[in-house]
Amino acid sequence: MTVAVVLFTSDLRLHDHPPLRAALAAADEVVPLFVRDPGVHAAGFDAPNRAAFLADCLRDLDASLRRRGGRLVVRTGPVVREVDAVAAECGAAEVHTAAGVSGYAQRREERLREDLGRRGVALRVHDAVITAVAAGAVTPAGSDHYAVFTPYFRRWSQERLRETCPAPRTVRVPRAV
């Protein structure tokens, strides 16, 4: 029985979620995982209204997974440590996640790739999940940004958006996790 982990970050949904779809296609069972990172608290980004919104989103995601035979696994701690622990606990061969555009998300991805790679677990990062197109796909030649809207709009209009995917019908989660 093969297992994959899906790390949910800012993409707390089942519909139109390429990392989840890829994990379901690659493995017999999938562990939907959200990690409550103490770094978010330390940075001051867990104001009461944000914390309440996050709790509501996680409750809704868990309910959606339960209607499909699964459940959400929530851990608290440094993201890399917790993802590694869950992957080891269930014997996962792959971890899937959405590509982030922030510096924090890119550093998290680098640390995950390094840590998981030491154990032979592949990190699969999916572009254009939390953005309409992959980061950096719409940039001008010789610069890192557009200074005028019209050339940007013309270039943006040429980009092909990925197809949306429906929510899965079933999600099988290993009982041991």
Chimera marker file (.cmm) of the C-alpha trace (Angstrom):
<marker_set name="trace">
<marker id="1" x="0.000" y="0.000" z="0.000" r="1" g="1" b="0" radius="0.5"/>
<marker id="2" x="1.549" y="3.315" z="-1.079" r="1" g="1" b="0" radius="0.5"/>
<marker id="3" x="1.068" y="6.543" z="0.867" r="1" g="1" b="0" radius="0.5"/>
<marker id="4" x="1.519" y="10.224" z="0.017" r="1" g="1" b="0" radius="0.5"/>
<marker id="5" x="1.182" y="13.315" z="2.205" r="1" g="1" b="0" radius="0.5"/>
<marker id="6" x="-0.549" y="16.506" z="1.053" r="1" g="1" b="0" radius="0.5"/>
<marker id="7" x="0.643" y="19.563" z="2.962" r="1" g="1" b="0" radius="0.5"/>
<marker id="8" x="-2.115" y="22.159" z="2.976" r="1" g="1" b="0" radius="0.5"/>
<marker id="9" x="-0.803" y="25.690" z="3.460" r="1" g="1" b="0" radius="0.5"/>
<marker id="10" x="-2.916" y="28.654" z="2.339" r="1" g="1" b="0" radius="0.5"/>
<marker id="11" x="-4.966" y="26.478" z="-0.013" r="1" g="1" b="0" radius="0.5"/>
<marker id="12" x="-7.541" y="25.027" z="2.366" r="1" g="1" b="0" radius="0.5"/>
<marker id="13" x="-9.953" y="23.482" z="-0.109" r="1" g="1" b="0" radius="0.5"/>
<marker id="14" x="-10.643" y="20.194" z="-1.897" r="1" g="1" b="0" radius="0.5"/>
<marker id="15" x="-11.908" y="21.528" z="-5.212" r="1" g="1" b="0" radius="0.5"/>
<marker id="16" x="-9.315" y="22.768" z="-7.713" r="1" g="1" b="0" radius="0.5"/>
<marker id="17" x="-6.412" y="21.436" z="-5.655" r="1" g="1" b="0" radius="0.5"/>
<marker id="18" x="-3.707" y="19.949" z="-7.939" r="1" g="1" b="0" radius="0.5"/>
<marker id="19" x="-1.463" y="18.706" z="-5.091" r="1" g="1" b="0" radius="0.5"/>
<marker id="20" x="-4.329" y="16.648" z="-3.666" r="1" g="1" b="0" radius="0.5"/>
<marker id="21" x="-5.270" y="15.282" z="-7.092" r="1" g="1" b="0" radius="0.5"/>
<marker id="22" x="-1.649" y="14.347" z="-7.835" r="1" g="1" b="0" radius="0.5"/>
<marker id="23" x="-1.250" y="12.623" z="-4.470" r="1" g="1" b="0" radius="0.5"/>
<marker id="24" x="-4.466" y="10.665" z="-4.973" r="1" g="1" b="0" radius="0.5"/>
<marker id="25" x="-3.249" y="9.567" z="-8.406" r="1" g="1" b="0" radius="0.5"/>
<marker id="26" x="0.183" y="8.560" z="-7.094" r="1" g="1" b="0" radius="0.5"/>
<marker id="27" x="-0.749" y="6.637" z="-3.948" r="1" g="1" b="0" radius="0.5"/>
<marker id="28" x="-3.311" y="4.243" z="-2.513" r="1" g="1" b="0" radius="0.5"/>
<marker id="29" x="-3.766" y="6.376" z="0.614" r="1" g="1" b="0" radius="0.5"/>
<marker id="30" x="-3.231" y="10.076" z="1.281" r="1" g="1" b="0" radius="0.5"/>
<marker id="31" x="-2.598" y="11.984" z="4.504" r="1" g="1" b="0" radius="0.5"/>
<marker id="32" x="-4.122" y="15.486" z="4.276" r="1" g="1" b="0" radius="0.5"/>
<marker id="33" x="-1.933" y="17.511" z="6.657" r="1" g="1" b="0" radius="0.5"/>
<marker id="34" x="-2.021" y="21.022" z="8.063" r="1" g="1" b="0" radius="0.5"/>
<marker id="35" x="0.742" y="22.207" z="10.373" r="1" g="1" b="0" radius="0.5"/>
<marker id="36" x="0.132" y="25.007" z="12.860" r="1" g="1" b="0" radius="0.5"/>
<marker id="37" x="3.508" y="26.721" z="12.708" r="1" g="1" b="0" radius="0.5"/>
<marker id="38" x="4.665" y="28.548" z="15.874" r="1" g="1" b="0" radius="0.5"/>
<marker id="39" x="6.611" y="30.857" z="13.552" r="1" g="1" b="0" radius="0.5"/>
<marker id="40" x="3.311" y="32.416" z="12.498" r="1" g="1" b="0" radius="0.5"/>
<marker id="41" x="2.644" y="33.320" z="16.136" r="1" g="1" b="0" radius="0.5"/>
<marker id="42" x="6.186" y="34.604" z="16.613" r="1" g="1" b="0" radius="0.5"/>
<marker id="43" x="5.813" y="36.867" z="13.562" r="1" g="1" b="0" radius="0.5"/>
<marker id="44" x="2.560" y="38.297" z="14.936" r="1" g="1" b="0" radius="0.5"/>
<marker id="45" x="0.333" y="36.980" z="12.147" r="1" g="1" b="0" radius="0.5"/>
<marker id="46" x="-2.104" y="35.106" z="14.360" r="1" g="1" b="0" radius="0.5"/>
<marker id="47" x="-4.360" y="37.947" z="15.444" r="1" g="1" b="0" radius="0.5"/>
<marker id="48" x="-7.635" y="36.714" z="17.019" r="1" g="1" b="0" radius="0.5"/>
<marker id="49" x="-9.713" y="37.334" z="13.886" r="1" g="1" b="0" radius="0.5"/>
<marker id="50" x="-7.185" y="35.461" z="11.710" r="1" g="1" b="0" radius="0.5"/>
<marker id="51" x="-6.998" y="32.582" z="14.178" r="1" g="1" b="0" radius="0.5"/>
<marker id="52" x="-10.801" y="32.300" z="14.218" r="1" g="1" b="0" radius="0.5"/>
<marker id="53" x="-10.951" y="32.373" z="10.406" r="1" g="1" b="0" radius="0.5"/>
<marker id="54" x="-8.256" y="29.683" z="10.195" r="1" g="1" b="0" radius="0.5"/>
<marker id="55" x="-10.130" y="27.504" z="12.701" r="1" g="1" b="0" radius="0.5"/>
<marker id="56" x="-13.311" y="27.816" z="10.622" r="1" g="1" b="0" radius="0.5"/>
<marker id="57" x="-11.441" y="26.946" z="7.417" r="1" g="1" b="0" radius="0.5"/>
<marker id="58" x="-9.774" y="23.904" z="8.999" r="1" g="1" b="0" radius="0.5"/>
<marker id="59" x="-13.114" y="22.715" z="10.429" r="1" g="1" b="0" radius="0.5"/>
<marker id="60" x="-14.699" y="23.050" z="6.968" r="1" g="1" b="0" radius="0.5"/>
<marker id="61" x="-11.800" y="21.243" z="5.271" r="1" g="1" b="0" radius="0.5"/>
<marker id="62" x="-11.994" y="18.404" z="7.790" r="1" g="1" b="0" radius="0.5"/>
<marker id="63" x="-15.776" y="18.117" z="7.325" r="1" g="1" b="0" radius="0.5"/>
<marker id="64" x="-15.334" y="18.001" z="3.533" r="1" g="1" b="0" radius="0.5"/>
<marker id="65" x="-12.713" y="15.268" z="3.870" r="1" g="1" b="0" radius="0.5"/>
<marker id="66" x="-14.890" y="13.267" z="6.265" r="1" g="1" b="0" radius="0.5"/>
<marker id="67" x="-17.769" y="13.317" z="3.760" r="1" g="1" b="0" radius="0.5"/>
<marker id="68" x="-15.330" y="11.599" z="1.376" r="1" g="1" b="0" radius="0.5"/>
<marker id="69" x="-14.121" y="8.999" z="3.875" r="1" g="1" b="0" radius="0.5"/>
<marker id="70" x="-11.016" y="10.883" z="4.999" r="1" g="1" b="0" radius="0.5"/>
<marker id="71" x="-10.018" y="13.341" z="7.683" r="1" g="1" b="0" radius="0.5"/>
<marker id="72" x="-7.607" y="16.204" z="8.219" r="1" g="1" b="0" radius="0.5"/>
<marker id="73" x="-4.475" y="15.597" z="10.274" r="1" g="1" b="0" radius="0.5"/>
<marker id="74" x="-3.405" y="18.708" z="12.211" r="1" g="1" b="0" radius="0.5"/>
<marker id="75" x="-0.032" y="18.974" z="13.907" r="1" g="1" b="0" radius="0.5"/>
<marker id="76" x="1.592" y="21.847" z="15.783" r="1" g="1" b="0" radius="0.5"/>
<marker id="77" x="5.288" y="22.635" z="15.543" r="1" g="1" b="0" radius="0.5"/>
<marker id="78" x="7.927" y="23.636" z="13.024" r="1" g="1" b="0" radius="0.5"/>
<marker id="79" x="6.590" y="22.694" z="9.587" r="1" g="1" b="0" radius="0.5"/>
<marker id="80" x="9.623" y="20.740" z="8.391" r="1" g="1" b="0" radius="0.5"/>
<marker id="81" x="9.824" y="18.693" z="11.598" r="1" g="1" b="0" radius="0.5"/>
<marker id="82" x="6.110" y="17.871" z="11.575" r="1" g="1" b="0" radius="0.5"/>
<marker id="83" x="5.926" y="16.981" z="7.871" r="1" g="1" b="0" radius="0.5"/>
<marker id="84" x="8.971" y="14.754" z="8.248" r="1" g="1" b="0" radius="0.5"/>
<marker id="85" x="7.436" y="13.050" z="11.306" r="1" g="1" b="0" radius="0.5"/>
<marker id="86" x="4.125" y="12.382" z="9.544" r="1" g="1" b="0" radius="0.5"/>
<marker id="87" x="5.872" y="11.110" z="6.402" r="1" g="1" b="0" radius="0.5"/>
<marker id="88" x="7.967" y="8.731" z="8.529" r="1" g="1" b="0" radius="0.5"/>
<marker id="89" x="4.941" y="7.646" z="10.596" r="1" g="1" b="0" radius="0.5"/>
<marker id="90" x="2.948" y="6.572" z="7.547" r="1" g="1" b="0" radius="0.5"/>
<marker id="91" x="5.827" y="5.503" z="5.298" r="1" g="1" b="0" radius="0.5"/>
<marker id="92" x="5.046" y="8.118" z="2.648" r="1" g="1" b="0" radius="0.5"/>
<marker id="93" x="7.083" y="8.092" z="-0.548" r="1" g="1" b="0" radius="0.5"/>
<marker id="94" x="5.977" y="11.602" z="-1.602" r="1" g="1" b="0" radius="0.5"/>
<marker id="95" x="4.853" y="14.894" z="-0.099" r="1" g="1" b="0" radius="0.5"/>
<marker id="96" x="2.746" y="17.199" z="-2.296" r="1" g="1" b="0" radius="0.5"/>
<marker id="97" x="2.244" y="20.905" z="-1.690" r="1" g="1" b="0" radius="0.5"/>
<marker id="98" x="1.373" y="24.123" z="-3.499" r="1" g="1" b="0" radius="0.5"/>
<marker id="99" x="4.201" y="26.420" z="-4.534" r="1" g="1" b="0" radius="0.5"/>
<marker id="100" x="4.237" y="29.620" z="-2.535" r="1" g="1" b="0" radius="0.5"/>
<marker id="101" x="5.465" y="32.987" z="-3.684" r="1" g="1" b="0" radius="0.5"/>
<marker id="102" x="6.592" y="34.519" z="-0.397" r="1" g="1" b="0" radius="0.5"/>
<marker id="103" x="10.137" y="34.297" z="0.890" r="1" g="1" b="0" radius="0.5"/>
<marker id="104" x="8.830" y="32.263" z="3.835" r="1" g="1" b="0" radius="0.5"/>
<marker id="105" x="7.169" y="29.750" z="1.504" r="1" g="1" b="0" radius="0.5"/>
<marker id="106" x="10.285" y="29.417" z="-0.641" r="1" g="1" b="0" radius="0.5"/>
<marker id="107" x="12.518" y="28.835" z="2.404" r="1" g="1" b="0" radius="0.5"/>
<marker id="108" x="10.009" y="26.271" z="3.720" r="1" g="1" b="0" radius="0.5"/>
<marker id="109" x="10.121" y="24.462" z="0.374" r="1" g="1" b="0" radius="0.5"/>
<marker id="110" x="13.948" y="24.413" z="0.368" r="1" g="1" b="0" radius="0.5"/>
<marker id="111" x="14.086" y="23.027" z="3.919" r="1" g="1" b="0" radius="0.5"/>
<marker id="112" x="11.415" y="20.426" z="3.150" r="1" g="1" b="0" radius="0.5"/>
<marker id="113" x="13.197" y="19.298" z="-0.024" r="1" g="1" b="0" radius="0.5"/>
<marker id="114" x="16.490" y="18.953" z="1.848" r="1" g="1" b="0" radius="0.5"/>
<marker id="115" x="15.049" y="17.211" z="4.912" r="1" g="1" b="0" radius="0.5"/>
<marker id="116" x="12.748" y="14.821" z="3.056" r="1" g="1" b="0" radius="0.5"/>
<marker id="117" x="15.412" y="14.110" z="0.439" r="1" g="1" b="0" radius="0.5"/>
<marker id="118" x="17.751" y="12.754" z="3.120" r="1" g="1" b="0" radius="0.5"/>
<marker id="119" x="15.178" y="10.050" z="3.814" r="1" g="1" b="0" radius="0.5"/>
<marker id="120" x="14.384" y="9.373" z="0.153" r="1" g="1" b="0" radius="0.5"/>
<marker id="121" x="10.968" y="11.069" z="0.242" r="1" g="1" b="0" radius="0.5"/>
<marker id="122" x="10.187" y="13.141" z="-2.864" r="1" g="1" b="0" radius="0.5"/>
<marker id="123" x="8.785" y="16.663" z="-2.499" r="1" g="1" b="0" radius="0.5"/>
<marker id="124" x="6.351" y="17.490" z="-5.316" r="1" g="1" b="0" radius="0.5"/>
<marker id="125" x="5.648" y="21.223" z="-5.562" r="1" g="1" b="0" radius="0.5"/>
<marker id="126" x="2.711" y="22.275" z="-7.742" r="1" g="1" b="0" radius="0.5"/>
<marker id="127" x="2.645" y="25.693" z="-9.443" r="1" g="1" b="0" radius="0.5"/>
<marker id="128" x="-0.395" y="27.908" z="-10.035" r="1" g="1" b="0" radius="0.5"/>
<marker id="129" x="-2.423" y="26.573" z="-7.109" r="1" g="1" b="0" radius="0.5"/>
<marker id="130" x="-2.645" y="29.742" z="-5.024" r="1" g="1" b="0" radius="0.5"/>
<marker id="131" x="-1.934" y="31.983" z="-8.026" r="1" g="1" b="0" radius="0.5"/>
<marker id="132" x="-3.545" y="32.097" z="-11.479" r="1" g="1" b="0" radius="0.5"/>
<marker id="133" x="-0.207" y="31.451" z="-13.215" r="1" g="1" b="0" radius="0.5"/>
<marker id="134" x="3.146" y="30.231" z="-11.942" r="1" g="1" b="0" radius="0.5"/>
<marker id="135" x="5.280" y="32.852" z="-10.227" r="1" g="1" b="0" radius="0.5"/>
<marker id="136" x="7.569" y="34.561" z="-12.719" r="1" g="1" b="0" radius="0.5"/>
<marker id="137" x="5.559" y="33.455" z="-15.755" r="1" g="1" b="0" radius="0.5"/>
<marker id="138" x="4.578" y="37.024" z="-16.642" r="1" g="1" b="0" radius="0.5"/>
<marker id="139" x="7.729" y="39.138" z="-16.529" r="1" g="1" b="0" radius="0.5"/>
<marker id="140" x="9.211" y="41.476" z="-19.146" r="1" g="1" b="0" radius="0.5"/>
<marker id="141" x="12.550" y="40.878" z="-20.826" r="1" g="1" b="0" radius="0.5"/>
<marker id="142" x="15.333" y="42.666" z="-18.992" r="1" g="1" b="0" radius="0.5"/>
<marker id="143" x="13.345" y="43.462" z="-15.837" r="1" g="1" b="0" radius="0.5"/>
<marker id="144" x="11.624" y="41.742" z="-12.943" r="1" g="1" b="0" radius="0.5"/>
<marker id="145" x="8.351" y="43.675" z="-13.244" r="1" g="1" b="0" radius="0.5"/>
<marker id="146" x="6.217" y="45.773" z="-15.565" r="1" g="1" b="0" radius="0.5"/>
<marker id="147" x="6.137" y="49.525" z="-14.972" r="1" g="1" b="0" radius="0.5"/>
<marker id="148" x="3.147" y="50.132" z="-17.283" r="1" g="1" b="0" radius="0.5"/>
<marker id="149" x="-0.149" y="48.237" z="-17.096" r="1" g="1" b="0" radius="0.5"/>
<marker id="150" x="-0.963" y="47.817" z="-20.820" r="1" g="1" b="0" radius="0.5"/>
<marker id="151" x="2.114" y="45.721" z="-21.743" r="1" g="1" b="0" radius="0.5"/>
<marker id="152" x="1.542" y="43.654" z="-18.605" r="1" g="1" b="0" radius="0.5"/>
<marker id="153" x="-2.117" y="43.103" z="-19.509" r="1" g="1" b="0" radius="0.5"/>
<marker id="154" x="-1.195" y="42.051" z="-23.060" r="1" g="1" b="0" radius="0.5"/>
<marker id="155" x="1.385" y="39.569" z="-21.764" r="1" g="1" b="0" radius="0.5"/>
<marker id="156" x="-1.022" y="38.305" z="-19.087" r="1" g="1" b="0" radius="0.5"/>
<marker id="157" x="-3.737" y="37.790" z="-21.699" r="1" g="1" b="0" radius="0.5"/>
<marker id="158" x="-1.445" y="35.427" z="-23.605" r="1" g="1" b="0" radius="0.5"/>
<marker id="159" x="-0.977" y="33.099" z="-20.627" r="1" g="1" b="0" radius="0.5"/>
<marker id="160" x="-2.966" y="29.904" z="-20.646" r="1" g="1" b="0" radius="0.5"/>
<marker id="161" x="-4.546" y="29.175" z="-17.298" r="1" g="1" b="0" radius="0.5"/>
<marker id="162" x="-4.505" y="25.601" z="-16.056" r="1" g="1" b="0" radius="0.5"/>
<marker id="163" x="-7.700" y="23.592" z="-16.093" r="1" g="1" b="0" radius="0.5"/>
<marker id="164" x="-9.600" y="23.485" z="-12.821" r="1" g="1" b="0" radius="0.5"/>
<marker id="165" x="-10.172" y="20.117" z="-11.211" r="1" g="1" b="0" radius="0.5"/>
<marker id="166" x="-13.188" y="18.990" z="-9.204" r="1" g="1" b="0" radius="0.5"/>
<marker id="167" x="-13.062" y="17.818" z="-5.607" r="1" g="1" b="0" radius="0.5"/>
<marker id="168" x="-12.263" y="14.118" z="-5.298" r="1" g="1" b="0" radius="0.5"/>
<marker id="169" x="-15.081" y="11.694" z="-4.575" r="1" g="1" b="0" radius="0.5"/>
<marker id="170" x="-13.098" y="9.706" z="-1.996" r="1" g="1" b="0" radius="0.5"/>
<marker id="171" x="-9.984" y="10.267" z="0.092" r="1" g="1" b="0" radius="0.5"/>
<marker id="172" x="-8.489" y="7.207" z="1.786" r="1" g="1" b="0" radius="0.5"/>
<marker id="173" x="-6.381" y="8.087" z="4.844" r="1" g="1" b="0" radius="0.5"/>
<marker id="174" x="-4.251" y="5.532" z="6.704" r="1" g="1" b="0" radius="0.5"/>
<marker id="175" x="-5.789" y="4.721" z="10.086" r="1" g="1" b="0" radius="0.5"/>
<marker id="176" x="-2.452" y="4.797" z="11.908" r="1" g="1" b="0" radius="0.5"/>
<marker id="177" x="-1.861" y="8.531" z="11.428" r="1" g="1" b="0" radius="0.5"/>
<link id1="1" id2="2" r="1" g="1" b="0" radius="0.2"/>
<link id1="2" id2="3" r="1" g="1" b="0" radius="0.2"/>
<link id1="3" id2="4" r="1" g="1" b="0" radius="0.2"/>
<link id1="4" id2="5" r="1" g="1" b="0" radius="0.2"/>
<link id1="5" id2="6" r="1" g="1" b="0" radius="0.2"/>
<link id1="6" id2="7" r="1" g="1" b="0" radius="0.2"/>
<link id1="7" id2="8" r="1" g="1" b="0" radius="0.2"/>
<link id1="8" id2="9" r="1" g="1" b="0" radius="0.2"/>
<link id1="9" id2="10" r="1" g="1" b="0" radius="0.2"/>
<link id1="10" id2="11" r="1" g="1" b="0" radius="0.2"/>
<link id1="11" id2="12" r="1" g="1" b="0" radius="0.2"/>
<link id1="12" id2="13" r="1" g="1" b="0" radius="0.2"/>
<link id1="13" id2="14" r="1" g="1" b="0" radius="0.2"/>
<link id1="14" id2="15" r="1" g="1" b="0" radius="0.2"/>
<link id1="15" id2="16" r="1" g="1" b="0" radius="0.2"/>
<link id1="16" id2="17" r="1" g="1" b="0" radius="0.2"/>
<link id1="17" id2="18" r="1" g="1" b="0" radius="0.2"/>
<link id1="18" id2="19" r="1" g="1" b="0" radius="0.2"/>
<link id1="19" id2="20" r="1" g="1" b="0" radius="0.2"/>
<link id1="20" id2="21" r="1" g="1" b="0" radius="0.2"/>
<link id1="21" id2="22" r="1" g="1" b="0" radius="0.2"/>
<link id1="22" id2="23" r="1" g="1" b="0" radius="0.2"/>
<link id1="23" id2="24" r="1" g="1" b="0" radius="0.2"/>
<link id1="24" id2="25" r="1" g="1" b="0" radius="0.2"/>
<link id1="25" id2="26" r="1" g="1" b="0" radius="0.2"/>
<link id1="26" id2="27" r="1" g="1" b="0" radius="0.2"/>
<link id1="27" id2="28" r="1" g="1" b="0" radius="0.2"/>
<link id1="28" id2="29" r="1" g="1" b="0" radius="0.2"/>
<link id1="29" id2="30" r="1" g="1" b="0" radius="0.2"/>
<link id1="30" id2="31" r="1" g="1" b="0" radius="0.2"/>
<link id1="31" id2="32" r="1" g="1" b="0" radius="0.2"/>
<link id1="32" id2="33" r="1" g="1" b="0" radius="0.2"/>
<link id1="33" id2="34" r="1" g="1" b="0" radius="0.2"/>
<link id1="34" id2="35" r="1" g="1" b="0" radius="0.2"/>
<link id1="35" id2="36" r="1" g="1" b="0" radius="0.2"/>
<link id1="36" id2="37" r="1" g="1" b="0" radius="0.2"/>
<link id1="37" id2="38" r="1" g="1" b="0" radius="0.2"/>
<link id1="38" id2="39" r="1" g="1" b="0" radius="0.2"/>
<link id1="39" id2="40" r="1" g="1" b="0" radius="0.2"/>
<link id1="40" id2="41" r="1" g="1" b="0" radius="0.2"/>
<link id1="41" id2="42" r="1" g="1" b="0" radius="0.2"/>
<link id1="42" id2="43" r="1" g="1" b="0" radius="0.2"/>
<link id1="43" id2="44" r="1" g="1" b="0" radius="0.2"/>
<link id1="44" id2="45" r="1" g="1" b="0" radius="0.2"/>
<link id1="45" id2="46" r="1" g="1" b="0" radius="0.2"/>
<link id1="46" id2="47" r="1" g="1" b="0" radius="0.2"/>
<link id1="47" id2="48" r="1" g="1" b="0" radius="0.2"/>
<link id1="48" id2="49" r="1" g="1" b="0" radius="0.2"/>
<link id1="49" id2="50" r="1" g="1" b="0" radius="0.2"/>
<link id1="50" id2="51" r="1" g="1" b="0" radius="0.2"/>
<link id1="51" id2="52" r="1" g="1" b="0" radius="0.2"/>
<link id1="52" id2="53" r="1" g="1" b="0" radius="0.2"/>
<link id1="53" id2="54" r="1" g="1" b="0" radius="0.2"/>
<link id1="54" id2="55" r="1" g="1" b="0" radius="0.2"/>
<link id1="55" id2="56" r="1" g="1" b="0" radius="0.2"/>
<link id1="56" id2="57" r="1" g="1" b="0" radius="0.2"/>
<link id1="57" id2="58" r="1" g="1" b="0" radius="0.2"/>
<link id1="58" id2="59" r="1" g="1" b="0" radius="0.2"/>
<link id1="59" id2="60" r="1" g="1" b="0" radius="0.2"/>
<link id1="60" id2="61" r="1" g="1" b="0" radius="0.2"/>
<link id1="61" id2="62" r="1" g="1" b="0" radius="0.2"/>
<link id1="62" id2="63" r="1" g="1" b="0" radius="0.2"/>
<link id1="63" id2="64" r="1" g="1" b="0" radius="0.2"/>
<link id1="64" id2="65" r="1" g="1" b="0" radius="0.2"/>
<link id1="65" id2="66" r="1" g="1" b="0" radius="0.2"/>
<link id1="66" id2="67" r="1" g="1" b="0" radius="0.2"/>
<link id1="67" id2="68" r="1" g="1" b="0" radius="0.2"/>
<link id1="68" id2="69" r="1" g="1" b="0" radius="0.2"/>
<link id1="69" id2="70" r="1" g="1" b="0" radius="0.2"/>
<link id1="70" id2="71" r="1" g="1" b="0" radius="0.2"/>
<link id1="71" id2="72" r="1" g="1" b="0" radius="0.2"/>
<link id1="72" id2="73" r="1" g="1" b="0" radius="0.2"/>
<link id1="73" id2="74" r="1" g="1" b="0" radius="0.2"/>
<link id1="74" id2="75" r="1" g="1" b="0" radius="0.2"/>
<link id1="75" id2="76" r="1" g="1" b="0" radius="0.2"/>
<link id1="76" id2="77" r="1" g="1" b="0" radius="0.2"/>
<link id1="77" id2="78" r="1" g="1" b="0" radius="0.2"/>
<link id1="78" id2="79" r="1" g="1" b="0" radius="0.2"/>
<link id1="79" id2="80" r="1" g="1" b="0" radius="0.2"/>
<link id1="80" id2="81" r="1" g="1" b="0" radius="0.2"/>
<link id1="81" id2="82" r="1" g="1" b="0" radius="0.2"/>
<link id1="82" id2="83" r="1" g="1" b="0" radius="0.2"/>
<link id1="83" id2="84" r="1" g="1" b="0" radius="0.2"/>
<link id1="84" id2="85" r="1" g="1" b="0" radius="0.2"/>
<link id1="85" id2="86" r="1" g="1" b="0" radius="0.2"/>
<link id1="86" id2="87" r="1" g="1" b="0" radius="0.2"/>
<link id1="87" id2="88" r="1" g="1" b="0" radius="0.2"/>
<link id1="88" id2="89" r="1" g="1" b="0" radius="0.2"/>
<link id1="89" id2="90" r="1" g="1" b="0" radius="0.2"/>
<link id1="90" id2="91" r="1" g="1" b="0" radius="0.2"/>
<link id1="91" id2="92" r="1" g="1" b="0" radius="0.2"/>
<link id1="92" id2="93" r="1" g="1" b="0" radius="0.2"/>
<link id1="93" id2="94" r="1" g="1" b="0" radius="0.2"/>
<link id1="94" id2="95" r="1" g="1" b="0" radius="0.2"/>
<link id1="95" id2="96" r="1" g="1" b="0" radius="0.2"/>
<link id1="96" id2="97" r="1" g="1" b="0" radius="0.2"/>
<link id1="97" id2="98" r="1" g="1" b="0" radius="0.2"/>
<link id1="98" id2="99" r="1" g="1" b="0" radius="0.2"/>
<link id1="99" id2="100" r="1" g="1" b="0" radius="0.2"/>
<link id1="100" id2="101" r="1" g="1" b="0" radius="0.2"/>
<link id1="101" id2="102" r="1" g="1" b="0" radius="0.2"/>
<link id1="102" id2="103" r="1" g="1" b="0" radius="0.2"/>
<link id1="103" id2="104" r="1" g="1" b="0" radius="0.2"/>
<link id1="104" id2="105" r="1" g="1" b="0" radius="0.2"/>
<link id1="105" id2="106" r="1" g="1" b="0" radius="0.2"/>
<link id1="106" id2="107" r="1" g="1" b="0" radius="0.2"/>
<link id1="107" id2="108" r="1" g="1" b="0" radius="0.2"/>
<link id1="108" id2="109" r="1" g="1" b="0" radius="0.2"/>
<link id1="109" id2="110" r="1" g="1" b="0" radius="0.2"/>
<link id1="110" id2="111" r="1" g="1" b="0" radius="0.2"/>
<link id1="111" id2="112" r="1" g="1" b="0" radius="0.2"/>
<link id1="112" id2="113" r="1" g="1" b="0" radius="0.2"/>
<link id1="113" id2="114" r="1" g="1" b="0" radius="0.2"/>
<link id1="114" id2="115" r="1" g="1" b="0" radius="0.2"/>
<link id1="115" id2="116" r="1" g="1" b="0" radius="0.2"/>
<link id1="116" id2="117" r="1" g="1" b="0" radius="0.2"/>
<link id1="117" id2="118" r="1" g="1" b="0" radius="0.2"/>
<link id1="118" id2="119" r="1" g="1" b="0" radius="0.2"/>
<link id1="119" id2="120" r="1" g="1" b="0" radius="0.2"/>
<link id1="120" id2="121" r="1" g="1" b="0" radius="0.2"/>
<link id1="121" id2="122" r="1" g="1" b="0" radius="0.2"/>
<link id1="122" id2="123" r="1" g="1" b="0" radius="0.2"/>
<link id1="123" id2="124" r="1" g="1" b="0" radius="0.2"/>
<link id1="124" id2="125" r="1" g="1" b="0" radius="0.2"/>
<link id1="125" id2="126" r="1" g="1" b="0" radius="0.2"/>
<link id1="126" id2="127" r="1" g="1" b="0" radius="0.2"/>
<link id1="127" id2="128" r="1" g="1" b="0" radius="0.2"/>
<link id1="128" id2="129" r="1" g="1" b="0" radius="0.2"/>
<link id1="129" id2="130" r="1" g="1" b="0" radius="0.2"/>
<link id1="130" id2="131" r="1" g="1" b="0" radius="0.2"/>
<link id1="131" id2="132" r="1" g="1" b="0" radius="0.2"/>
<link id1="132" id2="133" r="1" g="1" b="0" radius="0.2"/>
<link id1="133" id2="134" r="1" g="1" b="0" radius="0.2"/>
<link id1="134" id2="135" r="1" g="1" b="0" radius="0.2"/>
<link id1="135" id2="136" r="1" g="1" b="0" radius="0.2"/>
<link id1="136" id2="137" r="1" g="1" b="0" radius="0.2"/>
<link id1="137" id2="138" r="1" g="1" b="0" radius="0.2"/>
<link id1="138" id2="139" r="1" g="1" b="0" radius="0.2"/>
<link id1="139" id2="140" r="1" g="1" b="0" radius="0.2"/>
<link id1="140" id2="141" r="1" g="1" b="0" radius="0.2"/>
<link id1="141" id2="142" r="1" g="1" b="0" radius="0.2"/>
<link id1="142" id2="143" r="1" g="1" b="0" radius="0.2"/>
<link id1="143" id2="144" r="1" g="1" b="0" radius="0.2"/>
<link id1="144" id2="145" r="1" g="1" b="0" radius="0.2"/>
<link id1="145" id2="146" r="1" g="1" b="0" radius="0.2"/>
<link id1="146" id2="147" r="1" g="1" b="0" radius="0.2"/>
<link id1="147" id2="148" r="1" g="1" b="0" radius="0.2"/>
<link id1="148" id2="149" r="1" g="1" b="0" radius="0.2"/>
<link id1="149" id2="150" r="1" g="1" b="0" radius="0.2"/>
<link id1="150" id2="151" r="1" g="1" b="0" radius="0.2"/>
<link id1="151" id2="152" r="1" g="1" b="0" radius="0.2"/>
<link id1="152" id2="153" r="1" g="1" b="0" radius="0.2"/>
<link id1="153" id2="154" r="1" g="1" b="0" radius="0.2"/>
<link id1="154" id2="155" r="1" g="1" b="0" radius="0.2"/>
<link id1="155" id2="156" r="1" g="1" b="0" radius="0.2"/>
<link id1="156" id2="157" r="1" g="1" b="0" radius="0.2"/>
<link id1="157" id2="158" r="1" g="1" b="0" radius="0.2"/>
<link id1="158" id2="159" r="1" g="1" b="0" radius="0.2"/>
<link id1="159" id2="160" r="1" g="1" b="0" radius="0.2"/>
<link id1="160" id2="161" r="1" g="1" b="0" radius="0.2"/>
<link id1="161" id2="162" r="1" g="1" b="0" radius="0.2"/>
<link id1="162" id2="163" r="1" g="1" b="0" radius="0.2"/>
<link id1="163" id2="164" r="1" g="1" b="0" radius="0.2"/>
<link id1="164" id2="165" r="1" g="1" b="0" radius="0.2"/>
<link id1="165" id2="166" r="1" g="1" b="0" radius="0.2"/>
<link id1="166" id2="167" r="1" g="1" b="0" radius="0.2"/>
<link id1="167" id2="168" r="1" g="1" b="0" radius="0.2"/>
<link id1="168" id2="169" r="1" g="1" b="0" radius="0.2"/>
<link id1="169" id2="170" r="1" g="1" b="0" radius="0.2"/>
<link id1="170" id2="171" r="1" g="1" b="0" radius="0.2"/>
<link id1="171" id2="172" r="1" g="1" b="0" radius="0.2"/>
<link id1="172" id2="173" r="1" g="1" b="0" radius="0.2"/>
<link id1="173" id2="174" r="1" g="1" b="0" radius="0.2"/>
<link id1="174" id2="175" r="1" g="1" b="0" radius="0.2"/>
<link id1="175" id2="176" r="1" g="1" b="0" radius="0.2"/>
<link id1="176" id2="177" r="1" g="1" b="0" radius="0.2"/>
</marker_set>
